[in-house]
């Protein structure tokens, strides 16, 4: 099902495979992801073109010959590195799939030049696309995660956390808990015993996005899950904390390049 004109196409679904939060296949020509944060691991392979992205304020690229692993709660964006766009396949993996201690090592080097790993991920996508092959998919995923763990543990530990991380994490946890109902800046500052300006500045320095952008991204992620579960866009908008369907559609399209009415679009 085509989701946009000009050659763009998206397909997404949640398989019955433990550890896989979502499968996402996309072809984008001119869509550029704004800086955002996922609460899950992102395992990406590119089939055509190339992707240019910033991860934690450092420039990287995703190529056809490699595997890209983006850790949870680390800001990143993304756009095509070529005029013809790019085609990618993504697995969003639950945070339990890989140890939290590996996040820093993945931030430093998100690119994995491992043809054998890429081939394994390709075959996993094939199994995930075939209903009834969940046992095969689970087996393939287990080998992929084992290979990722071994490669990441060979790297040097990440540097220490930036100053102010504790306050930024507490605000992030508050926003996670209040994703739907929201919170005012004044209320957050009072709850966390911090000046509003200091709160916004510290959060932005640690997480790479301002608090309001983080909250919007969390609502978009919640909307994705509700849509994948079969909920209609008009119901999803309110359930995910948006004012109405138009509000949801505006932000959803900016983050994902498609409207909620076209998502999921299983090809």
C-alpha positions, 0 to 999 in steps of 0.5 A: 500500500503506497503511503505517499506520492513521489515514490515513498512507501512504508510497511510496518507491523508487530510480529508475534516474536518476543523481543521485536517491538516493531518491523518497519520497512520504508522507501523515502525520497525526500523525507528527513527525520527530525531529531528524536529519541526511541525507547528501544534499540534500532537495528537498521540495514539499508537496501538502496541508497544511503542514510546520513544521520547524527547520533548524539550530535556526531555525524554518521552514515548508514550504507548498504554494506553495513549494519547500523545499531542505534541505542535507546534514549540517544537522540538521532535524526536521518535523511537521504545521502543521495538524490534518489532517496533510500530504502531501509529495513528496521527492527525495533528491539525491546530494551531487554534484548541487549544489556544497558551497559552496551548503550555507550559502546553503540553510541560511539560506533553505531556502524558494524561492518559485518557482512555475515551479520547483515546477511543474518538480519536479511534472512530474519526479515524474510522470516518475520514477513512470513506468518507461521515462521515465528519459531525460525524468526526467534532462532535467527534473532537469538544468533543476531543478538549474540553476535551483537553482544560479542562485538559490542563487548569487544569495544572500550567502555564509554566515557562518563555521563555529563554533568546534570544527568541525574536531573535530566533523567528525573525529568525524562522519567516524569515525562514518560510517566505523564506522556498522555496527560502531560505536565507544565514546565512550572509543575515539573520545575516544582516537582524536581526542585529546579528552576524552569530555565535550568531544567530545560537547559540541562535536559537539552544538553544531556538528551540532545532535544528539548523536553517538549520535543521529547514529549512529542516524540514519546506521544508519536511512539505511543501512537505507533503502538496503538495503530499497530494494535488496530486502533483508529487514528481518531481514537489514537490521537486522544489516547496518545495525548494529542489534542485531536486527529489533526494535531496527531497527523501533523506531528506523525507525518513530520516524524515518520513521513506518513499519515496515521491513516496510512500506518501500519501499511503492511505490503 
